[in-house]
Amino acid sequence: MLLPLLEIDHPLVQAPMAGISTPAMAAAVASAGALGSIGVGATDAAGARKMIAAFREQSKRSLNVNVFCHAPAKADEARQARWIERLRPEFAQQSATPPAKLTEIYRSFLVDDDMLAAFVAERPKVVSFHFGIPSTDRVRALRDAGIVVLGSATSLAEARRLVDGGAQAVVAQGYEAGGHRGMFDPDAADDRLGTFALTRILARELPVPVIAAGGIMDGAGISAALRLGAAAAQLGTAFVLCPESAADEGYRRAMTSDAAHHTVMTRAISGRPARCLANRFTGWAATNAVSDAEIPDYPIAYDLGKALHAAGKAAAGKDFGFGAQWAGQGAPLARSLPAAEMVAKLVAET
């Protein structure tokens, strides 16, 4: 049911990693028969249109375009100023100065009318949501345009909200997954369900197909997810080392080092829980016992995190340790293959 809906040949989705999954990667994956994805939550409608156009220059197959549905940030100038001062010594070590103030660098799809209009006009095969689901009128506009709607969930309650809101399939994001945790409310209690437990629960309880995500890196993992009732598996970390990935040299080195064996769930980098390779940033947060209450709202905190990463990369020693090196617990299993070859390999293993 899912494969015909998405118009793909294989039960495989390349995760829409904002800033990492490029149109070239998505096109290679799509042309190989899986669902290629791009994340446009970190750009505006014009940027999204350019990425969709770049994909279509390289592939005529199905494209998944992912957006963030977080509650718009609540600015707190005093908290933001304290956060800047807290990280000022780390900037100083890179011979840099932090920004004087922080801004909300990403606009939520919940309030982005231009992005909605771009999707309705461009009509990608799939639009998927992370951090929640927009209003029913926005979902209806997408579906009326012939777009398939997906959403990610970390619990049965979130999954039911997605289905009730019009999602046609649900991505079951386990706690093992790399990158941002898809929780609708980052301050709510988190049962931290693993991928396989969550997948099995959702497959049993939901009337729509389930896509397993989190810690799956090879055909054995895909097969296990399918046996548990998933209609497909979504893999992100598995594609980070592909040449089409936008991961920088420091990220790639870390993924092939001992760091791949150590991942941490942290808010310090962006303001929302996200699984990252253990690095200087996550180590600083742990050593300094940074509390969630200190960190500005997402994505305001991310403004400072990105500035610190840029300062480190520009420093004489090229310090990549403050990067958002998102990775799941399966990171040690990562392989460096062109995206199309990766799809073929995964399909053969499955």
C-alpha positions as a Markdown table, in Angstrom:
| # | Residue | x | y | z |
|---|---|---|---|---|
| 1 | Met | 0.0 | 0.0 | 0.0 |
| 2 | Leu | 2.8 | 2.5 | 0.9 |
| 3 | Leu | 5.0 | 1.9 | -2.2 |
| 4 | Pro | 2.3 | 2.6 | -4.7 |
| 5 | Leu | 1.2 | 5.6 | -2.7 |
| 6 | Leu | 4.7 | 7.0 | -2.8 |
| 7 | Glu | 5.4 | 5.7 | -6.3 |
| 8 | Ile | 8.7 | 4.0 | -5.3 |
| 9 | Asp | 10.1 | 0.5 | -5.9 |
| 10 | His | 11.8 | -0.3 | -2.6 |
| 11 | Pro | 10.6 | 0.1 | 1.1 |
| 12 | Leu | 13.4 | 2.6 | 1.7 |
| 13 | Val | 13.3 | 6.3 | 2.6 |
| 14 | Gln | 16.4 | 8.5 | 2.7 |
| 15 | Ala | 15.8 | 10.8 | 5.7 |
| 16 | Pro | 15.4 | 14.5 | 5.0 |
| 17 | Met | 18.4 | 15.8 | 6.9 |
| 18 | Ala | 18.3 | 19.6 | 6.7 |
| 19 | Gly | 21.7 | 20.9 | 5.8 |
| 20 | Ile | 23.0 | 17.4 | 4.9 |
| 21 | Ser | 20.6 | 15.8 | 2.3 |
| 22 | Thr | 21.2 | 17.7 | -0.9 |
| 23 | Pro | 19.1 | 17.6 | -4.1 |
| 24 | Ala | 21.8 | 15.6 | -5.7 |
| 25 | Met | 21.6 | 13.0 | -2.9 |
| 26 | Ala | 17.8 | 12.9 | -3.1 |
| 27 | Ala | 17.8 | 12.6 | -6.9 |
| 28 | Ala | 20.3 | 9.7 | -6.8 |
| 29 | Val | 18.2 | 7.9 | -4.2 |
| 30 | Ala | 15.0 | 8.5 | -6.1 |
| 31 | Ser | 16.4 | 7.4 | -9.4 |
| 32 | Ala | 17.5 | 4.1 | -7.7 |
| 33 | Gly | 13.9 | 3.4 | -6.7 |
| 34 | Ala | 13.7 | 4.6 | -3.1 |
| 35 | Leu | 12.2 | 7.8 | -1.7 |
| 36 | Gly | 14.7 | 10.7 | -1.9 |
| 37 | Ser | 14.3 | 13.5 | 0.6 |
| 38 | Ile | 15.4 | 17.1 | 1.2 |
| 39 | Gly | 14.9 | 19.2 | 4.3 |
| 40 | Val | 13.8 | 22.7 | 3.7 |
| 41 | Gly | 13.0 | 23.8 | 7.3 |
| 42 | Ala | 16.3 | 25.8 | 7.3 |
| 43 | Thr | 15.5 | 27.8 | 4.2 |
| 44 | Asp | 12.6 | 30.0 | 2.9 |
| 45 | Ala | 10.1 | 29.3 | 0.1 |
| 46 | Ala | 12.4 | 30.6 | -2.6 |
| 47 | Gly | 15.2 | 28.3 | -1.3 |
| 48 | Ala | 12.8 | 25.4 | -1.3 |
| 49 | Arg | 11.8 | 26.1 | -4.9 |
| 50 | Lys | 15.4 | 26.1 | -5.9 |
| 51 | Met | 16.1 | 22.8 | -4.2 |
| 52 | Ile | 13.0 | 21.2 | -5.8 |
| 53 | Ala | 14.1 | 22.5 | -9.2 |
| 54 | Ala | 17.6 | 21.1 | -8.7 |
| 55 | Phe | 16.2 | 17.7 | -7.8 |
| 56 | Arg | 14.0 | 17.7 | -10.9 |
| 57 | Glu | 16.9 | 18.5 | -13.2 |
| 58 | Gln | 18.4 | 15.2 | -12.0 |
| 59 | Ser | 15.4 | 12.9 | -11.4 |
| 60 | Lys | 11.8 | 12.5 | -12.4 |
| 61 | Arg | 11.0 | 10.1 | -9.5 |
| 62 | Ser | 9.3 | 10.8 | -6.2 |
| 63 | Leu | 10.6 | 13.6 | -3.9 |
| 64 | Asn | 9.9 | 14.0 | -0.2 |
| 65 | Val | 10.2 | 17.6 | 1.1 |
| 66 | Asn | 10.4 | 18.0 | 4.8 |
| 67 | Val | 9.4 | 21.0 | 7.0 |
| 68 | Phe | 9.6 | 21.8 | 10.7 |
| 69 | Cys | 6.3 | 22.3 | 12.6 |
| 70 | His | 7.6 | 23.6 | 15.9 |
| 71 | Ala | 5.8 | 26.1 | 18.0 |
| 72 | Pro | 7.3 | 29.5 | 17.0 |
| 73 | Ala | 10.0 | 30.5 | 19.5 |
| 74 | Lys | 9.3 | 32.8 | 22.4 |
| 75 | Ala | 12.1 | 35.4 | 22.6 |
| 76 | Asp | 13.6 | 36.0 | 26.0 |
| 77 | Glu | 16.2 | 38.7 | 25.7 |
| 78 | Ala | 17.6 | 38.3 | 29.2 |
| 79 | Arg | 18.0 | 34.5 | 28.8 |
| 80 | Gln | 19.5 | 34.9 | 25.4 |
| 81 | Ala | 22.0 | 37.4 | 26.7 |
| 82 | Arg | 23.0 | 35.1 | 29.5 |
| 83 | Trp | 23.5 | 32.2 | 27.0 |
| 84 | Ile | 25.7 | 34.4 | 24.8 |
| 85 | Glu | 27.9 | 35.2 | 27.9 |
| 86 | Arg | 27.9 | 31.5 | 28.9 |
| 87 | Leu | 29.5 | 30.6 | 25.6 |
| 88 | Arg | 31.7 | 33.7 | 25.2 |
| 89 | Pro | 34.8 | 31.9 | 26.5 |
| 90 | Glu | 34.4 | 29.2 | 23.9 |
| 91 | Phe | 34.3 | 31.9 | 21.2 |
| 92 | Ala | 37.4 | 33.5 | 22.7 |
| 93 | Gln | 39.3 | 30.2 | 22.4 |
| 94 | Gln | 38.6 | 30.4 | 18.7 |
| 95 | Ser | 39.8 | 34.1 | 18.6 |
| 96 | Ala | 36.2 | 35.1 | 17.8 |
| 97 | Thr | 33.4 | 37.2 | 19.3 |
| 98 | Pro | 29.9 | 35.9 | 19.7 |
| 99 | Pro | 27.0 | 37.7 | 18.0 |
| 100 | Ala | 25.6 | 40.6 | 20.0 |
| 101 | Lys | 22.1 | 39.2 | 19.9 |
| 102 | Leu | 20.3 | 36.1 | 18.7 |
| 103 | Thr | 17.4 | 35.7 | 16.2 |
| 104 | Glu | 14.8 | 33.1 | 15.3 |
| 105 | Ile | 16.7 | 31.7 | 12.2 |
| 106 | Tyr | 14.0 | 29.3 | 11.0 |
| 107 | Arg | 10.4 | 30.0 | 10.4 |
| 108 | Ser | 7.9 | 27.2 | 11.4 |
| 109 | Phe | 5.7 | 25.8 | 8.7 |
| 110 | Leu | 2.8 | 26.4 | 11.1 |
| 111 | Val | 2.9 | 30.1 | 10.1 |
| 112 | Asp | 4.8 | 30.1 | 6.8 |
| 113 | Asp | 2.2 | 30.9 | 4.1 |
| 114 | Asp | 4.8 | 31.4 | 1.4 |
| 115 | Met | 6.2 | 27.8 | 1.9 |
| 116 | Leu | 2.7 | 26.4 | 1.7 |
| 117 | Ala | 2.0 | 28.3 | -1.5 |
| 118 | Ala | 5.4 | 27.0 | -2.9 |
| 119 | Phe | 4.4 | 23.4 | -2.2 |
| 120 | Val | 1.0 | 23.7 | -3.7 |
| 121 | Ala | 2.5 | 25.2 | -6.8 |
| 122 | Glu | 5.5 | 22.8 | -7.1 |
| 123 | Arg | 3.6 | 19.7 | -6.0 |
| 124 | Pro | 6.4 | 17.4 | -4.8 |
| 125 | Lys | 5.2 | 13.9 | -4.4 |
| 126 | Val | 5.5 | 14.0 | -0.6 |
| 127 | Val | 5.6 | 16.7 | 2.1 |
| 128 | Ser | 6.6 | 15.5 | 5.6 |
| 129 | Phe | 6.4 | 17.1 | 9.0 |
| 130 | His | 8.8 | 17.1 | 11.9 |
| 131 | Phe | 8.0 | 18.4 | 15.5 |
| 132 | Gly | 4.2 | 18.3 | 14.9 |
| 133 | Ile | 1.5 | 18.8 | 12.4 |
| 134 | Pro | 0.1 | 22.0 | 10.9 |
| 135 | Ser | -3.6 | 23.0 | 10.9 |
| 136 | Thr | -6.1 | 20.9 | 9.0 |
| 137 | Asp | -6.6 | 23.5 | 6.4 |
| 138 | Arg | -2.9 | 23.5 | 5.5 |
| 139 | Val | -2.9 | 19.7 | 5.3 |
| 140 | Arg | -6.0 | 19.8 | 3.2 |
| 141 | Ala | -4.4 | 22.3 | 0.8 |
| 142 | Leu | -1.5 | 19.9 | 0.4 |
| 143 | Arg | -3.6 | 16.8 | -0.1 |
| 144 | Asp | -6.0 | 18.7 | -2.5 |
| 145 | Ala | -2.8 | 19.4 | -4.6 |
| 146 | Gly | -2.2 | 15.7 | -4.9 |
| 147 | Ile | 0.6 | 15.7 | -2.3 |
| 148 | Val | 1.1 | 12.7 | 0.0 |
| 149 | Val | 1.4 | 13.9 | 3.6 |
| 150 | Leu | 3.7 | 12.1 | 6.2 |
| 151 | Gly | 4.6 | 13.0 | 9.8 |
| 152 | Ser | 7.1 | 11.8 | 12.4 |
| 153 | Ala | 6.1 | 10.6 | 15.8 |
| 154 | Thr | 7.9 | 9.5 | 18.9 |
| 155 | Ser | 4.9 | 8.0 | 20.7 |
| 156 | Leu | 1.5 | 6.5 | 20.0 |
| 157 | Ala | -0.3 | 9.7 | 21.1 |
| 158 | Glu | 1.7 | 11.8 | 18.6 |
| 159 | Ala | 1.0 | 9.2 | 15.9 |
| 160 | Arg | -2.7 | 9.4 | 16.5 |
| 161 | Arg | -2.6 | 13.2 | 16.3 |
| 162 | Leu | -0.9 | 12.9 | 13.0 |
| 163 | Val | -3.5 | 10.5 | 11.6 |
| 164 | Asp | -6.3 | 12.5 | 13.0 |
| 165 | Gly | -4.7 | 15.6 | 11.3 |
| 166 | Gly | -4.6 | 14.0 | 7.9 |
| 167 | Ala | -1.2 | 12.2 | 7.7 |
| 168 | Gln | -1.3 | 9.3 | 5.3 |
| 169 | Ala | 1.7 | 7.5 | 6.8 |
| 170 | Val | 3.7 | 7.9 | 10.0 |
| 171 | Val | 7.4 | 7.8 | 10.6 |
| 172 | Ala | 8.1 | 6.0 | 13.9 |
| 173 | Gln | 11.2 | 7.8 | 15.2 |
| 174 | Gly | 12.9 | 5.7 | 17.9 |
| 175 | Tyr | 15.1 | 7.1 | 20.5 |
| 176 | Glu | 18.1 | 5.7 | 18.7 |
| 177 | Ala | 17.6 | 8.1 | 15.8 |
| 178 | Gly | 20.2 | 10.8 | 14.9 |
| 179 | Gly | 19.3 | 14.5 | 14.7 |
| 180 | His | 16.4 | 16.3 | 16.2 |
| 181 | Arg | 13.9 | 14.3 | 18.3 |
| 182 | Gly | 10.5 | 14.7 | 16.6 |
| 183 | Met | 8.6 | 15.3 | 19.8 |
| 184 | Phe | 5.7 | 17.7 | 19.4 |
| 185 | Asp | 6.5 | 19.3 | 22.8 |
| 186 | Pro | 10.2 | 19.2 | 23.7 |
| 187 | Asp | 9.3 | 19.9 | 27.4 |
| 188 | Ala | 6.9 | 17.0 | 27.7 |
| 189 | Ala | 7.7 | 13.7 | 29.4 |
| 190 | Asp | 9.5 | 11.4 | 26.9 |
| 191 | Asp | 9.1 | 7.7 | 27.2 |
| 192 | Arg | 12.2 | 7.3 | 24.9 |
| 193 | Leu | 10.7 | 4.4 | 23.0 |
| 194 | Gly | 13.2 | 2.5 | 20.9 |
| 195 | Thr | 12.6 | 2.1 | 17.2 |
| 196 | Phe | 11.4 | -1.5 | 17.2 |
| 197 | Ala | 9.1 | -1.2 | 20.2 |
| 198 | Leu | 7.6 | 2.0 | 18.7 |
| 199 | Thr | 7.3 | 0.5 | 15.2 |
| 200 | Arg | 5.5 | -2.6 | 16.5 |
| 201 | Ile | 3.1 | -0.5 | 18.6 |
| 202 | Leu | 2.2 | 1.8 | 15.8 |
| 203 | Ala | 1.9 | -0.9 | 13.2 |
| 204 | Arg | -0.6 | -2.6 | 15.5 |
| 205 | Glu | -2.6 | 0.5 | 16.4 |
| 206 | Leu | -2.6 | 2.8 | 13.4 |
| 207 | Pro | -4.8 | 2.5 | 10.3 |
| 208 | Val | -2.0 | 3.9 | 8.1 |
| 209 | Pro | 1.4 | 2.6 | 7.0 |
| 210 | Val | 4.3 | 3.0 | 9.4 |
| 211 | Ile | 7.9 | 3.8 | 8.4 |
| 212 | Ala | 10.5 | 2.8 | 11.0 |
| 213 | Ala | 13.3 | 5.2 | 11.7 |
| 214 | Gly | 16.3 | 5.3 | 14.1 |
| 215 | Gly | 19.4 | 3.2 | 14.3 |
| 216 | Ile | 18.7 | 1.3 | 11.0 |
| 217 | Met | 21.9 | 1.2 | 8.9 |
| 218 | Asp | 21.8 | -1.9 | 6.7 |
| 219 | Gly | 19.5 | -4.6 | 5.1 |
| 220 | Ala | 19.4 | -6.6 | 8.3 |
| 221 | Gly | 17.8 | -3.6 | 10.1 |
| 222 | Ile | 15.4 | -2.9 | 7.3 |
| 223 | Ser | 14.3 | -6.6 | 7.2 |
| 224 | Ala | 13.8 | -6.5 | 11.0 |
| 225 | Ala | 11.6 | -3.4 | 10.7 |
| 226 | Leu | 9.5 | -5.0 | 8.0 |
| 227 | Arg | 9.1 | -8.1 | 10.0 |
| 228 | Leu | 7.8 | -5.9 | 12.9 |
| 229 | Gly | 5.1 | -4.5 | 10.6 |
| 230 | Ala | 6.7 | -1.4 | 9.1 |
| 231 | Ala | 5.9 | -0.7 | 5.5 |
| 232 | Ala | 9.3 | 0.8 | 4.9 |
| 233 | Ala | 12.4 | 2.0 | 6.8 |
| 234 | Gln | 13.9 | 5.5 | 6.9 |
| 235 | Leu | 17.7 | 5.8 | 7.1 |
| 236 | Gly | 19.6 | 9.1 | 7.7 |
| 237 | Thr | 22.9 | 8.4 | 9.3 |
| 238 | Ala | 23.6 | 5.7 | 6.7 |
| 239 | Phe | 23.7 | 8.4 | 4.0 |
| 240 | Val | 25.9 | 11.0 | 5.8 |
| 241 | Leu | 29.2 | 9.7 | 4.3 |
| 242 | Cys | 27.8 | 9.6 | 0.7 |
| 243 | Pro | 29.7 | 11.9 | -1.6 |
| 244 | Glu | 26.4 | 13.7 | -2.3 |
| 245 | Ser | 26.1 | 14.6 | 1.3 |
| 246 | Ala | 26.8 | 18.2 | 2.5 |
| 247 | Ala | 28.6 | 16.9 | 5.6 |
| 248 | Asp | 31.8 | 18.9 | 6.1 |
| 249 | Glu | 35.3 | 17.3 | 6.5 |
| 250 | Gly | 35.2 | 17.4 | 10.3 |
| 251 | Tyr | 31.8 | 15.7 | 10.4 |
| 252 | Arg | 33.1 | 13.0 | 8.0 |
| 253 | Arg | 36.2 | 12.4 | 10.0 |
| 254 | Ala | 34.2 | 12.1 | 13.2 |
| 255 | Met | 31.9 | 9.6 | 11.6 |
| 256 | Thr | 34.8 | 7.3 | 10.8 |
| 257 | Ser | 36.5 | 7.7 | 14.1 |
| 258 | Asp | 35.9 | 6.4 | 17.6 |
| 259 | Ala | 33.4 | 9.2 | 18.0 |
| 260 | Ala | 30.9 | 7.2 | 16.0 |
| 261 | His | 30.6 | 4.9 | 19.0 |
| 262 | His | 29.5 | 7.7 | 21.3 |
| 263 | Thr | 26.3 | 9.7 | 20.7 |
| 264 | Val | 24.6 | 12.1 | 23.1 |
| 265 | Met | 21.1 | 13.5 | 23.2 |
| 266 | Thr | 21.6 | 17.3 | 23.8 |
| 267 | Arg | 19.7 | 20.6 | 23.7 |
| 268 | Ala | 22.8 | 22.7 | 23.9 |
| 269 | Ile | 23.4 | 23.0 | 20.2 |
| 270 | Ser | 20.0 | 24.0 | 18.9 |
| 271 | Gly | 17.6 | 24.4 | 21.8 |
| 272 | Arg | 15.7 | 21.1 | 21.1 |
| 273 | Pro | 16.8 | 17.5 | 22.0 |
| 274 | Ala | 18.9 | 16.1 | 19.2 |
| 275 | Arg | 21.3 | 13.1 | 19.0 |
| 276 | Cys | 24.8 | 14.1 | 18.1 |
| 277 | Leu | 28.2 | 12.5 | 18.0 |
| 278 | Ala | 30.0 | 13.3 | 21.3 |
| 279 | Asn | 32.2 | 16.3 | 20.5 |
| 280 | Arg | 33.5 | 19.5 | 22.1 |
| 281 | Phe | 30.0 | 21.1 | 22.2 |
| 282 | Thr | 28.3 | 18.1 | 23.9 |
| 283 | Gly | 31.3 | 17.7 | 26.2 |
| 284 | Trp | 31.1 | 21.4 | 27.2 |
| 285 | Ala | 27.4 | 21.1 | 28.0 |
| 286 | Ala | 28.0 | 18.0 | 30.2 |
| 287 | Thr | 31.0 | 19.4 | 32.0 |
| 288 | Asn | 29.3 | 22.6 | 32.8 |
| 289 | Ala | 26.0 | 20.9 | 33.8 |
| 290 | Val | 24.0 | 23.1 | 31.5 |
| 291 | Ser | 20.3 | 22.9 | 32.4 |
| 292 | Asp | 17.5 | 23.0 | 29.8 |
| 293 | Ala | 16.1 | 26.1 | 31.5 |
| 294 | Glu | 19.2 | 28.0 | 30.6 |
| 295 | Ile | 19.0 | 27.3 | 26.9 |
| 296 | Pro | 17.0 | 29.7 | 24.7 |
| 297 | Asp | 14.1 | 28.4 | 22.6 |
| 298 | Tyr | 14.7 | 26.5 | 19.4 |
| 299 | Pro | 15.8 | 27.8 | 16.9 |
| 300 | Ile | 17.1 | 30.9 | 18.6 |
| 301 | Ala | 19.7 | 28.9 | 20.5 |
| 302 | Tyr | 20.8 | 27.4 | 17.2 |
| 303 | Asp | 21.8 | 30.9 | 16.0 |
| 304 | Leu | 24.6 | 30.9 | 18.6 |
| 305 | Gly | 25.4 | 27.2 | 18.0 |
| 306 | Lys | 25.9 | 27.8 | 14.3 |
| 307 | Ala | 28.0 | 30.9 | 15.0 |
| 308 | Leu | 30.3 | 29.0 | 17.3 |
| 309 | His | 30.7 | 26.2 | 14.7 |
| 310 | Ala | 31.6 | 28.8 | 12.1 |
| 311 | Ala | 34.1 | 30.4 | 14.4 |
| 312 | Gly | 35.7 | 27.0 | 15.1 |
| 313 | Lys | 36.0 | 26.2 | 11.4 |
| 314 | Ala | 37.5 | 29.6 | 10.6 |
| 315 | Ala | 40.1 | 29.4 | 13.4 |
| 316 | Ala | 43.7 | 28.6 | 12.6 |
| 317 | Gly | 43.4 | 25.0 | 13.8 |
| 318 | Lys | 40.1 | 24.4 | 12.1 |
| 319 | Asp | 38.1 | 23.1 | 15.1 |
| 320 | Phe | 35.1 | 21.2 | 13.9 |
| 321 | Gly | 34.2 | 20.1 | 17.5 |
| 322 | Phe | 31.3 | 22.6 | 17.8 |
| 323 | Gly | 29.4 | 21.3 | 14.8 |
| 324 | Ala | 25.9 | 19.8 | 14.8 |
| 325 | Gln | 27.3 | 16.4 | 14.0 |
| 326 | Trp | 23.9 | 14.6 | 14.1 |
| 327 | Ala | 24.1 | 10.8 | 14.1 |
| 328 | Gly | 22.1 | 7.9 | 15.3 |
| 329 | Gln | 23.3 | 5.0 | 17.5 |
| 330 | Gly | 24.1 | 3.0 | 14.4 |
| 331 | Ala | 26.8 | 5.4 | 13.4 |
| 332 | Pro | 29.6 | 2.9 | 13.7 |
| 333 | Leu | 27.9 | 0.9 | 10.8 |
| 334 | Ala | 28.1 | 3.9 | 8.4 |
| 335 | Arg | 29.6 | 3.2 | 5.0 |
| 336 | Ser | 31.0 | 5.6 | 2.3 |
| 337 | Leu | 29.2 | 4.8 | -0.9 |
| 338 | Pro | 27.6 | 7.0 | -3.6 |
| 339 | Ala | 23.9 | 7.3 | -2.8 |
| 340 | Ala | 22.6 | 5.2 | -5.7 |
| 341 | Glu | 25.1 | 2.4 | -4.8 |
| 342 | Met | 24.0 | 2.7 | -1.2 |
| 343 | Val | 20.4 | 2.1 | -2.2 |
| 344 | Ala | 21.4 | -0.9 | -4.3 |
| 345 | Lys | 23.4 | -2.3 | -1.5 |
| 346 | Leu | 20.6 | -1.9 | 1.1 |
| 347 | Val | 18.1 | -3.5 | -1.3 |
| 348 | Ala | 20.4 | -6.4 | -1.9 |
| 349 | Glu | 21.0 | -6.9 | 1.8 |
| 350 | Thr | 17.3 | -6.7 | 2.6 |
